[in-house]
Amino acid sequence: MKIISLGLGIQSTAMYLMSSLNHIERADYAIFADPGAELPDTYDLWKKLNIWQKENNGIPLIKKKKSYYKDILKAKDTNVRIASIPAFSESGGMVRRQCTAEYKIDVVMKEVRRLHGLKKYQRMKSTKIFLGISMDEIQRMKTSSLYNVSYEYPLIDKRIDRKDCVKFLEKYKFYNIKKSACIFCPFHSNPTWKDIKLNYPKEWKKVIKIDKAIRNSLINKGLKDKLYLHSSRKPIEEAYLQEDQEELFMCEEGYCGI
């Protein structure tokens, strides 16, 4: 079985169209693992892509939601374990990132098992996962550690870069696609934080809620340091969002930001 891991960023969306139109190997399904915390633009793109799929015999689209946003807010009032967000600790450094594995990879693989018709404890059947990593991000390639699952990189095989993806998308009237990532991802650059603050007021309020929640003692159980979303280690609403900070984000797993 061939599966597109659809992040709804530039590369994975272009890869979906290319695969649907047989410019690259055609996949059987495309799965979007929705963490319940994307920008409105991403959810608008999902709707548009579904219309395109129906009109163009595109690869079947599947969305599976597991809300990281809601889980973090619930966890602040309970002792329930929550996957750690790669937040900045008060004494320096970042907390270990567990969110990609639990809210992206695990969600996709659970759906793949369902599509294979596998029961609990049955071994995974042979599966190829198409990841939308382009030539300019070749350093993000990695080998799958999952049993009977291989990672494939169709864009790199065809030597396609991000600019090529943008041109291809525009050819089919998909314009100004934003990078996919949780609105409260600590890897955001200052321009991204500023964009959310100025142009997405509802989402900015959610960012502030998460920033406060990760400093709650129950979430930080076992940690002495306070945690912050922003690299300045200040509450996000107090952080100075200067324009010159570069994007920190580079998810080596290849499931986010594509």
C-alpha positions, -999 to +999 in steps of 0.1 A: +000+000+000+012+035-009+003+064+014+009+101+012+015+117+045-004+150+038+007+179+060-011+204+037+020+225+034+035+235+000+055+203-007+030+177+005+001+194-013+021+196-045+031+160-041-006+150-037-015+168-070+015+153-088+006+118-076-030+122-085-021+134-120+005+106-124+035+130-126+049+108-099+039+073-087+002+073-078-005+066-041-035+047-028-045+072-001-035+105+013-039+109+051-040+143+069-033+139+107-051+169+121-037+181+155-066+205+158-043+235+159-036+246+123-042+280+109-076+286+092-058+288+059-048+251+062-084+240+069-096+261+040-070+243+018-083+210+030-118+219+018-105+231-015-084+200-020-115+178-014-134+196-041-104+192-065-102+155-056-138+149-066-135+168-098-103+153-109-104+117-098-077+125-072-063+101-046-088+095-018-084+119+011-086+109+047-085+132+077-079+118+112-081+143+141-064+141+174-065+175+191-032+184+207-047+218+216-075+203+236-053+176+252-028+202+265-056+223+281-072+192+297-038+181+310-032+214+329-060+204+354-052+167+357-023+143+361-030+127+327+002+123+307+006+146+277+032+144+249+058+171+256+060+201+234+095+213+225+092+244+246+120+265+259+130+258+295+139+286+319+175+274+324+182+270+287+176+245+260+144+229+247+123+201+261+122+169+242+097+169+213+072+141+215+043+157+197+052+147+162+054+111+171+021+110+189+000+135+170+013+129+135+031+096+130+010+074+153-022+089+139-012+081+103+000+046+111-031+038+131-052+047+100-028+027+078-034-004+099-072+002+096-069+004+058-049-028+058-077-044+079-052-054+106-064-063+141-045-055+173-011-071+175-012-082+139+020-074+120+020-044+097+018-052+060+042-038+035+036+000+033+053+029+015+049+063+031+054+092+007+069+122+025+068+157+009+105+166+013+120+185-016+156+188-029+163+220-009+155+200+023+173+168+014+190+168+049+156+159+064+155+125+047+157+095+071+151+058+070+119+044+086+124+025+119+088+011+117+084-025+108+075-032+072+072+005+065+095+024+041+097+061+037+097+073+001+107+107-012+091+112-047+100+149-049+137+142-043+137+113-067+125+138-094+149+165-082+120+188-074+126+218-051+102+241-032+101+266-061+091+239-085+063+229-061+050+265-059+049+267-097+031+234-100+005+245-074-001+278-091-006+260-124-036+243-108-048+275-090-035+267-056-020+300-043-002+313-012-001+280+007+012+285+043+036+262+060+017+236+081+024+236+118+005+239+151-002+276+158+017+272+191+048+254+178+079+268+196+099+265+164+080+294+148+101+324+137+093+359+150+077+369+117+054+339+120+045+347+156+038+383+145+016+372+116-005+351+139-008+379+165-018+405+139-039+385+114-054+356+134-068+371+167-087+339+176-057+317+171-035+342+190-057+338+221-053+301+218-015+305+216-016+325+249-037+298+265-012+271+256+018+293+267+002+296+301-009+260+303+026+246+297+038+264+328+012+247+349+027+225+376+007+194+366+019+195+330+055+202+342+054+174+368+090+164+375+104+196+359+118+224+380+120+249+352+091+269+338+084+265+301+078+290+274+067+289+237+090+318+228+128+316+227+131+347+248+117+327+277+090+353+283+052+349+282+043+350+245+023+382+249+053+400+264+079+387+239+095+412+216+088+399+181+116+414+161+116+407+124+152+394+120+149+360+137+150+331+113+127+302+113+138+276+139+116+249+126+131+218+110+112+186+119+136+158+111+107+133+111+093+148+079+057+148+090+053+185+100+058+216+080+054+201+046 
